[in-house]
Amino acid sequence: MARCWRCAGCSSISTDYYRAVLHGQQVTVVLPAYNAEATLKRTVDELDRAIVDELILVDEGSTANTIQAAEAAVHANYPNCGA
């Protein structure tokens, strides 16, 4: 059974492991962000920029300030982003 590498209690898999498995390739992360204002910055902060080539945030109809939080988090971590 696969184990989540971010959940409490799971064994931690290091970023080095993912770099080795990916053989220098990068991935696209699709992140659902419905009403995720409170957790979005931390989630984006924890993404490894050496592995993540593209980040797609999906939000449809949030009532919170999710879009503003997403813009702030993305620009803080990816200053050259055109979002």
C-alpha positions, 0 to 999 in steps of 0.5 A: 500500500502506498503511503502519503509522504506528507501525512503525519505518522507516515515515513518521510521520503526526502526530496533527494529521493524524488530527484533520483527517481525523476532523473532530473525531470520536473513535474507539473502539480495540479492543486485544488484550492477551493476555500484554501486561503488558510493553507495555500501559502504553506502548501506552495511554500513546501513545494520543491522548486527544483522538482516542480516545473509548473503549478496549476491552482484550480479554484472554482467559486471560492467564497474566501480570499483564495485567489488573493492568497494564491497570487501572494503565495505564488509571487512570493515563491516564484517572483518571475511568474506571470500569474 
